[in-house]
Amino acid sequence: MTTVTEISRKTTLVPKEPDQFNERQPNTIRIYPVSNYTFTTKDIQPEEDSSVVARLARLQSQYEEHGMRRSCEAVMLCHDHGFPYVLLLQIGTFCKLPGDYLGPGQDEMTALKEQLTNQLAPAENSTGADDEENYNWDVDECIGQWWRPNFETHLYPYIPPHCTRPKECKKVYLIRMPGRKVLSVPRNMKLIAVPLFELYDNAARYGGQLASLPLHLSRFNMEFVDNEGNIIGKMPSK
């Protein structure tokens, strides 16, 4: 029989250090606190479409003229108390990643950087003419692709077998955020920081694409630093 003293002794033992379990991991993402970033507003940027129906109608019109639409979106991370958050644009009750569709013939990297500057960079000279960091975007690897088989709202992380000509391909890129940056949002939008635990398995609120982001990001090692650049935590912890 195990005595109370033995149980108490077992529960106070320091756990054994786990064996190494980190082969072939991707590069580590360094994540800075949300308090390091300055959030401002700028002039309103009206939405191109007044409704989902209008957006899908424009998609069909563009498809007939230019073929499959190409879209790029950006995952930008920060942390609060050592836990990762994703920055999302909120328009009314709808949330989305920063980014948009590409025009015909546009290079995807060039287009994505232009979109991020348009959506999130401060107005020119509002933070100082020499402050180039606010207008630069360190685009890392593509962490996911989504496909729209028809002129409908549904996106899939694969091309359905019955679909030979998808109507849209959406790529999601990781953005390496600098230690400090000014992010300026149009006044008709909000920039919100949402924790991974709120996104995970929450397609009812955020949709399948955003709800899957914790899965895409789980393969990365993360370092959380304070506002002085000191590492205060890691994920995984070892």
Backbone hydrogen bonds in HBPLUS format (Angstrom, degrees):
<---DONOR---> <-ACCEPTOR-->    atom                        ^
c    i                          cat <-CA-CA->   ^        H-A-AA   ^      H-
h    n   atom  resd res      DA  || num        DHA   H-A  angle D-A-AA Bond
n    s   type  num  typ     dist DA aas  dist angle  dist       angle   num
A0007-ILE N   A0003-THR O   3.06 MM   4  6.40 157.8  2.11 150.3 156.2     1
A0008-SER N   A0004-VAL O   2.95 MM   4  6.14 161.0  1.99 149.2 154.3     2
A0009-ARG N   A0005-THR O   2.95 MM   4  6.16 152.2  2.03 144.3 151.9     3
A0010-LYS N   A0006-GLU O   2.99 MM   4  6.23 154.5  2.05 147.5 153.8     4
A0011-THR N   A0007-ILE O   3.04 MM   4  6.29 157.2  2.10 151.3 156.9     5
A0013-LEU N   A0010-LYS O   3.31 MM   3  5.44 161.0  2.35 103.4 109.0     6
A0029-ILE N   A0221-ASN O   2.88 MM 192  6.27 165.5  1.90 158.5 157.7     7
A0223-GLU N   A0029-ILE O   2.83 MM 194  6.15 159.2  1.88 162.7 163.5     8
A0031-ILE N   A0223-GLU O   2.75 MM 192  5.95 173.4  1.76 179.6 177.8     9
A0225-VAL N   A0031-ILE O   3.09 MM 194  6.36 164.0  2.12 169.8 171.5    10
A0079-HIS N   A0032-TYR O   2.99 MM  47  6.01 138.5  2.16 136.2 140.1    11
A0036-ASN N   A0033-PRO O   2.94 MM   3  5.55 162.7  1.97 117.4 123.2    12
A0034-VAL N   A0079-HIS O   2.96 MM  45  5.70 148.6  2.06 155.0 152.9    13
A0037-TYR N   A0034-VAL O   3.17 MM   3  5.73 163.6  2.20 115.4 120.2    14
A0038-THR N   A0181-LYS O   3.08 MM 143  6.42 158.7  2.13 148.8 155.3    15
A0183-LEU N   A0038-THR O   2.79 MM 145  6.11 166.8  1.81 172.6 177.3    16
A0040-THR N   A0183-LEU O   2.94 MM 143  6.26 158.9  1.99 143.3 149.2    17
A0185-VAL N   A0040-THR O   2.91 MM 145  6.32 159.5  1.95 143.7 140.0    18
A0042-LYS N   A0185-VAL O   3.01 MM 143  5.88 138.9  2.18 129.7 129.7    19
A0187-ARG N   A0042-LYS O   3.11 MM 145  5.96 139.1  2.29 154.0 153.4    20
A0055-ARG N   A0051-SER O   3.06 MM   4  6.35 151.0  2.14 143.3 151.4    21
A0056-LEU N   A0052-VAL O   2.96 MM   4  6.24 159.8  2.00 154.3 158.8    22
A0057-ALA N   A0053-VAL O   2.97 MM   4  6.16 149.8  2.06 143.4 152.3    23
A0058-ARG N   A0054-ALA O   3.00 MM   4  6.22 153.2  2.07 144.5 150.9    24
A0059-LEU N   A0055-ARG O   2.94 MM   4  6.20 150.1  2.03 142.9 151.8    25
A0060-GLN N   A0056-LEU O   3.00 MM   4  6.26 155.4  2.06 145.5 150.8    26
A0061-SER N   A0057-ALA O   3.05 MM   4  6.32 156.1  2.11 144.0 150.5    27
A0062-GLN N   A0058-ARG O   2.89 MM   4  6.10 160.5  1.93 152.1 156.8    28
A0063-TYR N   A0059-LEU O   2.85 MM   4  6.02 150.1  1.94 145.9 154.9    29
A0064-GLU N   A0060-GLN O   3.04 MM   4  6.25 159.5  2.08 148.9 153.1    30
A0065-GLU N   A0062-GLN O   3.17 MM   3  5.14 128.2  2.45  92.5 106.0    31
A0066-HIS N   A0062-GLN O   2.67 MM   4  5.70 166.0  1.69 158.9 163.2    32
A0067-GLY N   A0063-TYR O   2.82 MM   4  4.25 145.5  1.94 117.2 123.9    33
A0069-ARG N   A0167-LYS O   2.98 MM  98  6.20 167.1  2.00 140.7 136.4    34
A0169-CYS N   A0069-ARG O   2.94 MM 100  6.37 154.4  2.00 161.1 167.3    35
A0102-LEU N   A0070-ARG O   2.67 MM  32  5.57 168.1  1.69 167.7 165.4    36
A0071-SER N   A0169-CYS O   2.95 MM  98  6.25 158.4  2.00 158.0 158.4    37
A0171-LYS N   A0071-SER O   2.89 MM 100  6.22 165.8  1.91 151.6 150.3    38
A0072-CYS N   A0100-ASP O   3.03 MM  28  5.78 167.5  2.04 155.2 152.0    39
A0100-ASP N   A0072-CYS O   3.07 MM  28  5.78 119.5  2.45 162.2 165.2    40
A0073-GLU N   A0171-LYS O   2.88 MM  98  6.29 150.2  1.97 157.4 167.2    41
A0173-TYR N   A0073-GLU O   2.85 MM 100  6.19 169.9  1.86 161.3 160.9    42
A0074-ALA N   A0098-PRO O   2.85 MM  24  5.51 151.8  1.93 156.6 161.6    43
A0075-VAL N   A0173-TYR O   2.79 MM  98  6.07 158.4  1.83 162.3 164.9    44
A0175-ILE N   A0075-VAL O   2.95 MM 100  5.84 161.2  1.99 160.9 154.7    45
A0087-LEU N   A0076-MET O   3.00 MM  11  5.66 161.2  2.04 163.8 168.7    46
A0078-CYS N   A0085-TYR O   3.09 MM   7  5.34 154.8  2.16 141.9 148.1    47
A0085-TYR N   A0078-CYS O   2.77 MM   7  5.34 160.4  1.81 158.2 155.2    48
A0080-ASP N   A0083-PHE O   3.14 MM   3  5.55 153.2  2.22 146.0 150.0    49
A0083-PHE N   A0080-ASP O   3.31 MM   3  5.55 138.8  2.49 103.7 113.7    50
A0196-LEU N   A0084-PRO O   3.31 MM 112  6.39 153.7  2.39 158.7 153.9    51
A0086-VAL N   A0194-VAL O   2.83 MM 108  5.26 164.5  1.86 143.9 143.8    52
A0194-VAL N   A0086-VAL O   2.89 MM 108  5.26 167.6  1.90 147.2 148.0    53
A0088-LEU N   A0192-ILE O   2.80 MM 104  5.33 165.3  1.82 159.9 165.0    54
A0192-ILE N   A0088-LEU O   2.84 MM 104  5.33 161.3  1.87 160.4 162.5    55
A0089-LEU N   A0096-LYS O   2.83 MM   7  5.36 156.3  1.89 172.8 171.0    56
A0096-LYS N   A0089-LEU O   2.91 MM   7  5.36 152.1  1.99 151.6 160.6    57
A0090-GLN N   A0190-LYS O   2.72 MM 100  4.96 163.4  1.75 148.1 152.0    58
A0190-LYS N   A0090-GLN O   2.91 MM 100  4.96 143.6  2.05 138.7 148.9    59
A0091-ILE N   A0094-PHE O   2.77 MM   3  5.23 162.2  1.80 161.6 165.2    60
A0094-PHE N   A0091-ILE O   3.08 MM   3  5.23 152.6  2.16 129.8 126.5    61
A0106-GLN N   A0103-GLY O   3.11 MM   3  5.51 166.9  2.13 134.2 134.7    62
A0111-ALA N   A0107-ASP O   2.86 MM   4  5.93 163.5  1.88 156.9 162.5    63
A0112-LEU N   A0108-GLU O   2.91 MM   4  5.96 160.7  1.95 144.4 149.5    64
A0113-LYS N   A0109-MET O   3.11 MM   4  6.29 168.1  2.13 151.7 154.4    65
A0114-GLU N   A0110-THR O   3.03 MM   4  6.24 155.3  2.09 146.2 153.5    66
A0115-GLN N   A0111-ALA O   2.88 MM   4  6.12 153.3  1.95 149.7 157.3    67
A0116-LEU N   A0112-LEU O   2.96 MM   4  6.24 160.2  2.00 153.4 158.1    68
A0117-THR N   A0113-LYS O   2.98 MM   4  6.16 157.6  2.03 146.2 152.4    69
A0118-ASN N   A0114-GLU O   2.92 MM   4  6.07 158.1  1.96 145.5 151.8    70
A0119-GLN N   A0115-GLN O   2.84 MM   4  6.03 154.5  1.90 149.9 156.9    71
A0120-LEU N   A0116-LEU O   2.74 MM   4  5.54 159.3  1.78 147.2 153.2    72
A0121-ALA N   A0117-THR O   3.08 MM   4  4.60 145.1  2.21 112.5 121.5    73
A0184-SER N   A0120-LEU O   2.58 MM  64  4.87 157.4  1.62 145.6 144.1    74
A0126-SER N   A0123-ALA O   3.00 MM   3  5.56 158.2  2.05 140.1 140.5    75
A0131-ASP N   A0128-GLY O   3.17 MM   3  5.52 168.7  2.18 117.0 119.6    76
A0132-GLU N   A0130-ASP O   3.00 MM   2  5.73 128.5  2.28 107.9  93.0    77
A0135-TYR N   A0132-GLU O   2.91 MM   3  5.44 160.0  1.95 119.1 125.8    78
A0136-ASN N   A0133-GLU O   3.40 MM   3  5.24 165.9  2.42 100.9 105.0    79
A0176-ARG N   A0138-ASP O   2.87 MM  38  5.31 162.0  1.90 164.3 162.8    80
A0140-ASP N   A0174-LEU O   2.72 MM  34  5.18 162.2  1.75 166.5 168.9    81
A0174-LEU N   A0141-GLU O   3.07 MM  33  5.85 167.3  2.08 161.9 162.6    82
A0143-ILE N   A0172-VAL O   2.79 MM  29  5.81 154.8  1.85 160.1 168.7    83
A0172-VAL N   A0144-GLY O   2.92 MM  28  5.22 157.4  1.97 155.4 153.3    84
A0146-TRP N   A0170-LYS O   2.78 MM  24  5.00 156.2  1.83 146.6 154.7    85
A0170-LYS N   A0146-TRP O   2.77 MM  24  5.00 169.3  1.78 150.2 154.0    86
A0147-TRP N   A0156-TYR O   2.68 MM   9  5.16 158.4  1.72 149.9 157.5    87
A0156-TYR N   A0147-TRP O   2.81 MM   9  5.16 156.2  1.87 142.0 149.7    88
A0148-ARG N   A0168-GLU O   2.89 MM  20  4.96 160.4  1.93 146.0 146.9    89
A0167-LYS N   A0148-ARG O   2.73 MM  19  5.54 146.2  1.84 161.6 170.3    90
A0163-CYS N   A0160-PRO O   2.92 MM   3  5.42 162.7  1.95 120.6 126.4    91
A0189-MET N   A0186-PRO O   2.90 MM   3  5.53 157.4  1.95 127.1 129.1    92
A0198-GLU N   A0195-PRO O   3.03 MM   3  5.49 141.7  2.18 109.4 119.8    93
A0199-LEU N   A0195-PRO O   3.32 MM   4  6.73 148.9  2.43 147.2 156.0    94
A0200-TYR N   A0196-LEU O   2.93 MM   4  6.03 162.4  1.96 159.9 163.8    95
A0202-ASN N   A0199-LEU O   3.09 MM   3  5.41 143.1  2.23 143.7 134.9    96
A0205-ARG N   A0202-ASN O   3.17 MM   3  5.71 141.6  2.33 109.2 117.9    97
A0206-TYR N   A0202-ASN O   3.01 MM   4  6.21 175.7  2.01 159.1 160.5    98
A0207-GLY N   A0203-ALA O   2.81 MM   4  4.06 143.8  1.94 111.9 118.8    99
A0211-ALA N   A0207-GLY O   3.04 MM   4  6.10 160.1  2.08 155.4 161.8   100
A0212-SER N   A0208-GLY O   3.11 MM   4  6.10 127.9  2.39 137.5 147.6   101
A0212-SER N   A0209-GLN O   3.30 MM   3  5.40 142.6  2.45  97.2 107.3   102
A0213-LEU N   A0210-LEU O   3.14 MM   3  5.37 159.5  2.18 107.7 114.0   103
A0215-LEU N   A0212-SER O   2.98 MM   3  5.42 128.5  2.25 111.3 124.5   104
A0216-HIS N   A0212-SER O   3.21 MM   4  6.62 156.9  2.27 152.2 158.9   105
A0217-LEU N   A0213-LEU O   2.92 MM   4  6.11 156.7  1.97 159.2 165.9   106
A0218-SER N   A0214-PRO O   3.02 MM   4  5.91 120.2  2.39 133.8 146.6   107
A0218-SER N   A0215-LEU O   3.31 MM   3  5.19 145.1  2.44  95.5 105.2   108
A0220-PHE N   A0217-LEU O   3.14 MM   3  5.72 164.3  2.16 118.1 123.0   109
A0222-MET N   A0235-MET O   2.83 MM  13  5.06 157.8  1.87 145.3 152.7   110
A0235-MET N   A0222-MET O   2.92 MM  13  5.06 152.8  1.99 143.2 145.5   111
A0224-PHE N   A0233-GLY O   2.86 MM   9  5.12 179.4  1.86 148.0 147.9   112
A0232-ILE N   A0224-PHE O   2.74 MM   8  5.78 163.0  1.77 155.9 161.9   113
A0226-ASP N   A0230-ASN O   2.82 MM   4  5.43 147.7  1.92 143.5 152.2   114
A0229-GLY N   A0226-ASP O   3.04 MM   3  5.33 168.1  2.05 115.8 118.0   115
